[in-house]
Amino acid sequence: MVRSEITRILRWAVIACGLAVLAGAAVLWPNDSSGSADPLGLAADPIDAEVFSVDRLPCSTDETTTCSYITFEIDEGPNRGNLTTIEQSLSRFFEAGDDVQLIETPLDDGSTIYSFYDYQRSDSLLVLAALFIVAVVALGRWRGLGALGGLVISLGIIAFFALPSLVDGNNAVAVALVTAGAVAIVALYLAHGIGPATDVALLSTFASLAITGVLAAIFVASAQFTGFTDDATFVLDALGTGIDPRGILLAGIVIGSLGVLDDVTVTQVSAVWELRTSRPTATDRQLFASALKIGRDHISSTVNTLFLAYAGAALPLLLLFSEIGQPLTTVATREVVATEIVRALVGSIGLVASVPISTWLAVKTASPAAPRRPAQRADPAV
């Protein structure tokens, strides 16, 4: 049910894109930076511990205020089973039995001091991950397994290529485009198999990503964003990594758009294929119009979801601005908020563009069924 000439052109286009991604990865491949300096001590390895008891007593530095004296039992390492006490302000509350992580710092005199690092969350995250895997496999079967495989490989691409390459000081936008291209190829073909429909979805995703990247570069520059929007950015700058914060912002917009783009393109291609099957005699124009109606419904809900996701992530910040009484127009132009606005709007434009692109390519690829011959009437008996 495909047009062979267009299919061959698309396949060669996919191969060319794949080779471009491989060439980009070769040029931007990170050097071995495992021995990089850590002047702020951020690479310290936390150890597991459990809260043994909590006492509320006057603070050692100011007896007029009350502090928490938390006694922890070390659960691992050479000091396993030992008890240690940490003084904390009442801004953080602990209860006996809480599983936590501590930072262990040896001193020159041979003693060791401990500081609170974070709560242990591995068990909860593992249970949630197991529920996620069961849900995906139960509904998706083999395709669900392929999607999970694509997810694992995508995370590996980001962890072992994108992040080290950015640390090396490579161009952030180039790294983002190569990463997004590699992730799209792996995720789409593992989840949906090799075929003309996946080729169409992939090329449509690439075209929409290009539009998103160009728009992001234009408006990040015109809005004069610095890229310093959170604590992590300031820490990176303090470490002297030489990473361009504005480039990181652009990279985040490109990679973040990919997750929604491939959903829209795959849905549109699937819609065209199903419509062609159910309406084999429909013209290309009729097929395009019908599929575009599906795309409009999909986009209207997806854009709303995208904005709500960004609003939810920025909710504490929006509440802060609301509490101090700043007007909406002033809040919207603050970089930390304006960045999310540009991210949402640019991503939404890329989504909107992906619908006609993927629909047109799919219509041109899916061939109409061969017309049926009218049944020949038997000659009447003479």
C-alpha atoms as one frame of an Amber mdcrd trajectory, in Angstrom:
protein
   0.000   0.000   0.000   2.917   2.339  -0.708   4.236   4.197  -3.717   7.540
   2.585  -4.516   9.306   5.627  -6.025   8.478   7.933  -3.124   9.338   5.167
  -0.667  12.799   4.782  -2.186  13.379   8.546  -2.034  12.301   8.628   1.608
  14.528   5.681   2.495  17.568   7.377   0.934  16.662  10.582   2.792  16.518
   8.623   6.063  19.920   7.046   5.303  21.362  10.502   4.575  19.993  11.837
   7.871  21.413   8.833   9.718  24.841   9.371   8.178  24.674  13.066   9.096
  23.874  12.140  12.701  26.794   9.679  12.782  29.157  12.279  11.305  27.998
  14.854  13.830  28.470  12.383  16.685  32.002  11.606  15.472  32.931  15.297
  15.370  31.303  16.112  18.717  32.295  12.908  20.522  33.452  13.826  24.055
  36.978  13.393  25.292  37.741  11.456  28.450  37.062  13.989  31.195  36.747
  11.569  34.101  39.528  13.344  35.949  37.971  16.801  35.882  38.282  18.918
  38.992  35.508  19.166  41.574  36.365  22.245  43.645  32.884  22.426  45.213
  32.890  18.801  46.322  29.750  17.964  44.366  31.000  14.507  43.414  31.020
  13.220  47.003  29.521   9.743  47.277  26.689   9.674  49.865  26.214   6.738
  52.260  22.951   5.225  53.488  21.790   5.819  57.049  18.642   5.620  59.171
  17.272   8.147  61.649  17.665   6.618  65.123  16.199   9.412  67.233  15.255
  13.103  67.080  15.524  15.546  69.994  14.412  19.179  70.112  16.930  21.171
  72.157  18.393  24.715  72.261  20.790  25.400  69.427  24.495  25.270  70.242
  25.090  28.647  68.616  22.010  30.415  69.994  20.278  28.968  73.058  17.236
  31.182  72.507  16.266  29.162  69.442  15.440  25.482  69.114  17.214  23.017
  66.851  16.805  19.367  66.008  19.537  16.983  67.128  19.181  13.994  64.819
  20.992  10.776  65.641  21.668   8.580  62.623  22.749   4.943  62.411  25.219
   4.346  59.573  24.023   1.509  57.293  27.089   0.992  55.087  30.835   1.440
  54.883  33.549   0.814  57.495  31.516   2.717  60.132  28.398   0.602  59.639
  26.386   0.370  62.880  27.927   3.512  64.397  25.760   6.378  65.618  26.376
  10.029  64.725  24.442  13.162  65.654  23.837  16.197  63.457  22.392  19.527
  64.525  19.794  20.945  62.129  17.439  23.900  62.158  13.723  23.185  62.406
  13.268  24.013  58.724  13.622  20.304  57.952  11.729  17.709  59.986  12.907
  14.154  60.573  11.257  11.178  62.239  12.770   8.027  63.664  13.014   5.357
  60.976  13.491   7.753  58.041  15.939   6.420  55.472  18.427   9.114  54.493
  21.804   9.661  52.888  24.767  11.367  54.528  28.017  12.856  53.271  31.066
  11.500  55.063  34.014  13.930  55.383  37.278  12.686  56.944  39.303  15.284
  58.861  43.072  15.615  59.186  42.996  14.463  62.807  41.484  11.111  61.775
  37.953  11.911  62.889  34.936  11.996  60.563  32.076  14.473  60.349  28.744
  13.836  58.667  26.253  16.120  56.968  22.756  15.474  55.648  22.654  14.867
  51.876  19.106  13.774  50.989  16.442  11.189  51.643  16.752   7.687  50.189
  14.296   7.344  47.310  15.645   4.335  45.423  12.994   1.881  46.676  10.069
   4.132  45.735  11.568   4.881  42.327  12.222   1.196  41.609   8.632   0.260
  42.490   7.290   3.038  40.273   9.612   1.996  37.422   8.404  -1.606  37.734
   4.757  -0.479  37.573   5.572   1.618  34.508   7.251  -1.317  32.738   4.342
  -3.656  33.525   1.791  -1.110  32.250   3.675  -0.452  29.005   4.298  -4.137
  28.243   0.732  -5.162  29.176  -0.759  -2.749  26.663   1.961  -2.493  24.040
   3.213  -6.115  24.047   6.209  -6.370  21.677   5.899  -2.735  20.661   5.894
  -1.816  24.320   9.156  -3.719  24.779  10.595  -1.897  21.779   9.524   1.437
  23.246  11.193   0.576  26.570  14.362  -0.433  24.729  14.311   2.863  22.860
  13.864   4.724  26.141  16.874   3.010  27.714  19.079   3.692  24.688  17.862
   7.302  24.510  18.845   7.862  28.139  22.208   6.283  27.357  22.740   8.659
  24.422  22.023  11.643  26.640  24.159  10.372  29.540  27.179   9.110  27.597
  27.231  11.491  24.636  25.236  14.685  25.112  26.236  15.598  28.658  29.987
  14.830  28.322  30.067  16.585  24.947  28.524  19.709  26.476  31.032  19.552
  29.335  33.801  19.455  26.705  32.587  22.853  25.514  31.153  21.758  22.148
  28.458  23.854  20.501  25.301  23.209  22.519  22.874  23.517  19.604  24.907
  21.115  17.451  25.059  18.619  20.318  21.305  18.958  20.844  20.499  18.374
  17.171  22.748  15.307  16.947  21.331  13.953  20.212  17.743  14.556  19.129
  18.423  12.932  15.758  19.982   9.833  17.307  17.205   9.523  19.896  14.504
   9.909  17.236  16.045   7.220  15.009  16.442   4.728  17.851  13.092   5.404
  19.525  10.961   5.362  16.378  12.451   2.290  14.725  12.562   0.226  17.926
   8.976   1.114  18.839   7.384   0.984  15.373   9.675  -1.172  13.263  11.392
  -0.499   9.953   9.032   0.547   7.195   7.732   3.421   5.071   5.425   4.692
   7.836   8.323   5.018  10.283  10.449   6.679   7.593   7.742   9.303   7.100
   7.376   9.885  10.849  11.148  10.254  11.273  11.620  12.718   8.413   8.621
  14.734   9.599  10.134  14.848  13.083  13.470  16.043  11.675  11.786  18.790
   9.657   9.780  19.976  12.675  12.885  19.885  14.879  14.700  22.096  12.362
  11.859  24.629  12.513  11.891  24.507  16.316  15.653  24.970  16.473  15.658
  27.958  14.111  12.810  29.689  15.959  14.431  29.004  19.325  17.738  30.515
  18.167  15.992  33.617  16.808  13.853  34.371  19.853  16.412  33.440  22.498
  18.733  35.979  20.845  16.067  38.658  20.291  14.775  38.343  23.871  18.365
  38.764  25.126  18.240  35.718  27.392  21.396  35.074  29.391  20.569  31.450
  30.205  21.027  32.002  33.960  17.623  30.813  35.132  18.328  28.352  37.964
  20.872  27.398  40.599  22.440  24.681  38.439  23.402  27.231  35.794  25.149
  29.430  38.348  26.988  26.404  39.773  28.213  25.433  36.296  29.448  28.973
  35.797  31.192  28.918  39.203  32.949  25.681  38.246  34.517  27.473  35.280
  33.366  24.850  32.776  33.162  27.376  29.934  29.679  26.106  29.006  27.530
  28.771  27.347  24.290  29.020  29.407  22.372  30.378  26.427  23.480  27.409
  24.342  22.282  25.067  27.087  18.919  26.824  26.995  18.669  26.301  23.236
  19.694  22.656  23.577  17.030  22.106  26.203  14.335  23.546  23.960  15.325
  21.307  21.029  15.638  18.083  23.032  12.511  18.849  25.064  10.432  19.327
  21.905  11.362  15.906  20.550   9.264  13.929  23.024   6.020  15.524  21.874
   6.982  15.834  18.213   7.455  12.124  17.587   4.099  11.455  19.263   2.317
  13.820  16.868   4.115  12.641  13.723   3.559   8.937  14.461  -0.122   9.579
  15.202  -0.613  11.485  11.957   1.107   8.844   9.847  -0.935   6.090  11.499
  -4.109   8.072  10.892  -3.317   8.441   7.179  -2.526   4.714   6.854  -5.804
   3.727   8.536  -7.819   6.196   6.515  -6.266   4.888   3.308  -7.202   1.334
   4.320 -10.798   2.244   5.156 -11.232   4.582   2.164  -9.164   3.043  -0.640
 -10.817   5.109  -3.372 -10.304   8.496  -1.686  -8.156  11.027  -3.538  -5.002
  12.457  -2.008  -6.795  15.742  -1.370  -9.665  14.032   0.435  -7.249  11.913
   2.482  -5.191  14.960   3.457  -8.293  16.899   4.548  -9.587  14.021   6.678
  -6.238  13.388   8.358  -5.746  17.101   8.971  -8.990  17.177  10.980  -7.552
  14.489  13.254  -4.340  16.490  13.547  -6.215  19.651  14.573  -7.894  17.798
  17.447  -4.590  16.284  18.504  -2.755  19.613  18.394  -5.432  21.492  20.342
  -5.107  19.071  23.266  -1.319  18.686  23.021  -0.632  22.434  23.056  -2.821
  22.820  26.138  -0.979  19.944  27.796   2.369  21.529  26.954   1.462  24.868
  28.530  -0.004  23.211  31.628   3.173  21.153  32.051   5.348  24.278  31.972
   2.947  26.173  34.259   2.969  23.292  36.744   6.763  23.190  36.791   6.936
  26.953  37.395   4.053  27.037  39.893   6.155  27.809  43.018   7.847  30.674
  41.189   4.523  32.042  39.927   3.124  31.849  43.454   6.131  33.798  44.736
   5.602  36.598  42.233   1.881  36.604  43.009   2.558  36.820  46.750   4.826
  39.855  46.411   2.182  41.565  44.275   3.971  41.920  40.927   1.613  42.457
  37.956   1.340  39.726  35.326   2.957  41.862  32.620   6.039  42.383  34.786
   6.249  38.721  35.787   5.981  37.547  32.169   9.022  39.556  31.099  11.288
  38.277  33.890  13.847  35.949  32.292  13.024  32.947  34.449   9.358  33.157
  33.341   9.910  34.492  29.820  12.208  31.532  29.148   9.357  29.110  29.803
   7.022  31.197  27.647   9.438  31.102  24.712  10.041  27.390  25.286   6.299
  26.643  25.227   5.503  28.882  22.249   8.425  27.719  20.104   7.687  24.091
  20.919   4.010  24.596  20.085   4.824  26.162  16.710   7.010  23.153  15.937
   4.112  20.876  16.893   1.674  22.756  14.691   4.097  22.578  11.755   4.578
  18.820  12.244   0.916  18.070  11.462   0.750  19.262   7.825   4.314  18.065
   7.161   3.720  14.505   8.384   0.237  14.353   6.883   1.407  15.483   3.430
   4.354  13.073   3.390   2.171  10.187   4.553  -0.493  10.920   1.922   2.143
  11.012  -0.814   3.602   7.722   0.402   0.420   5.708   0.961  -0.837   4.651
  -2.454  -4.531   4.250  -3.280  -5.752   0.713  -3.727  -5.987  -0.558  -7.270
  -9.475   0.049  -8.664 -11.638  -3.016  -8.783 -12.716  -4.332 -12.152 -16.457
  -4.377 -12.657 -17.741  -7.939 -12.611 -18.390  -9.213 -16.156 -21.916 -10.348
 -16.747 -22.280 -13.820 -18.141 -23.624 -14.036 -21.642 -27.293 -15.051 -21.614
 -27.889 -18.532 -22.776 -28.860 -18.678 -26.391
